[in-house]
Amino acid sequence: MKSNPSDSQPTQEEQNTPQPEETPEQTAEALDKETKEDNVPEEQSASAAQAAELEELRKQVEEHQQRFLRAQADFDNFRRRSRQEKEDFAKYASAKVIEQLLPIVDNFERALTSSKETKDFEALLKGLEMTARQLEQVLKNEGLQAMETVGQPFNPDFHQAIMQVESEEHGEGIVVEEVQKGYVLKDKVLRPAMVKVSM
């Protein structure tokens, strides 16, 4: 069936009929609608970008938190290890000195055993002198030194006066006799010397 050309073409009457004009409100509403429709993809795109950025920030926060927890655990382990090492050091600090003293102990025991068997007290005396020198050397190697006191001015940081005596040889306040040796360990007084001081 052929379509009539007059069906698709507006009639003369329709062409002459005035079309209703859009009011300004209708025009503004139409524009607003178009703008909103145009903005919908942009808003969705911005929202998706924000969501992705938020997810990335969450991942970073979680990663930093894990790093912090690992660092804290490492520090706790280090502190525990340091405390244990310090305790072990304090416990076995004397091991080195004791190890050096063991041969001296051996020499003392040998000297005593030998003197009991031979009754040779002169040999015993020589053995004890040698052992005493060996002991003195070990202590010196560790930084221990005996104080020189006799003839020195009295110093309360190094000397402990147990008596004042008259002396024609020394002036006032001079150490005239050492009753017990004093010792310095490196730069620290380990034991003050017990002395008699002139008055």
Salt bridges, closest charged atoms under 4 A:
ASP32 OD2 - LYS36 NZ 3.66
GLU55 OE1 - ARG58 NH1 3.74
GLU63 OE2 - ARG67 NH2 3.02
ASP76 OD1 - ARG79 NH2 3.03
GLU142 OE2 - LYS96 NZ 3.96
GLU169 OE2 - HIS170 NE2 3.97
GLU177 OE1 - LYS196 NZ 3.45
